[in-house]
Each structure stands twice: as structure tokens, then as C-alpha cells.
Amino acid sequence: MMPKNYGTSGGVEITDEVIARLANEAERGYDPARLRLRGRPRLGATASKVAQVRLPPELSTALDRRAIQDHAGRSEVIRRALREYLKSDTVAR
């Protein structure tokens, strides 16, 4: 019987053998210091705060266009614009 293939992860073919090895490793426990941090990376020294803003359709469309043009996310374009508007060197990048 051929081993079942579940696809790949990070270029590694996932088979029943790989799953069994990973399960055994997990059952033995992991060193917390070796675990990768999950979630969004911090933008500064401390956790960022969320600030919602309502945009009229034409401003939202312009924001989308600029994000595509800059190959950036909407949030990054908003942060750049706000930094420029506030002209503050103390605002963390």
C-alpha cells in the first residue's frame, strides 16, 4: 500500500509517516522558547491601538488605488498619510 500524500508544507511532502513523527514530537512536548510567535508583528515597541474611521466612497476608492499603486495595505497607506499630516518625528514608524 502506498503512503497517502496530503500535499506539501514549506516544500516538505506531508505523508502519514511525517504526521506520525510530528504527533510523537508534540506528545513529548515543546520547549516554549523554540515556538514561533504567532499573530501580527508589532508596529512599534508596544501593542498598537486600533482606530476605526468611516470613509466616504470616493476616499475609500482613492485609498484602494493608492494601496495598489504602492504595493501596500490600506492600513500602511493610512499610517503614512497620517504621519505626513501630523508632521511628527516622534510618531514611531
HUDA-V977635 format. One record per residue. RES is the residue in three letters. NEAR is the number of other C-alpha atoms within 12 Angstrom. Layout:
# HUDA-V977635
res:RES near:NEAR
res:RES near:NEAR
This chain:
# HUDA-V977635
res:MET near:4
res:MET near:7
res:PRO near:13
res:LYS near:14
res:ASN near:15
res:TYR near:14
res:GLY near:15
res:THR near:13
res:SER near:12
res:GLY near:7
res:GLY near:7
res:VAL near:12
res:GLU near:16
res:ILE near:19
res:THR near:18
res:ASP near:17
res:GLU near:16
res:VAL near:20
res:ILE near:21
res:ALA near:13
res:ARG near:14
res:LEU near:16
res:ALA near:14
res:ASN near:13
res:GLU near:13
res:ALA near:14
res:GLU near:10
res:ARG near:10
res:GLY near:13
res:TYR near:14
res:ASP near:10
res:PRO near:9
res:ALA near:8
res:ARG near:8
res:LEU near:10
res:ARG near:10
res:LEU near:10
res:ARG near:7
res:GLY near:7
res:ARG near:9
res:PRO near:12
res:ARG near:14
res:LEU near:16
res:GLY near:13
res:ALA near:10
res:THR near:9
res:ALA near:12
res:SER near:14
res:LYS near:9
res:VAL near:9
res:ALA near:10
res:GLN near:8
res:VAL near:10
res:ARG near:9
res:LEU near:13
res:PRO near:10
res:PRO near:10
res:GLU near:11
res:LEU near:15
res:SER near:18
res:THR near:14
res:ALA near:17
res:LEU near:26
res:ASP near:22
res:ARG near:17
res:ARG near:21
res:ALA near:21
res:ILE near:15
res:GLN near:13
res:ASP near:15
res:HIS near:14
res:ALA near:17
res:GLY near:17
res:ARG near:22
res:SER near:21
res:GLU near:20
res:VAL near:23
res:ILE near:25
res:ARG near:24
res:ARG near:23
res:ALA near:17
res:LEU near:17
res:ARG near:17
res:GLU near:15
res:TYR near:12
res:LEU near:12
res:LYS near:13
res:SER near:13
res:ASP near:10
res:THR near:10
res:VAL near:16
res:ALA near:17
res:ARG near:16
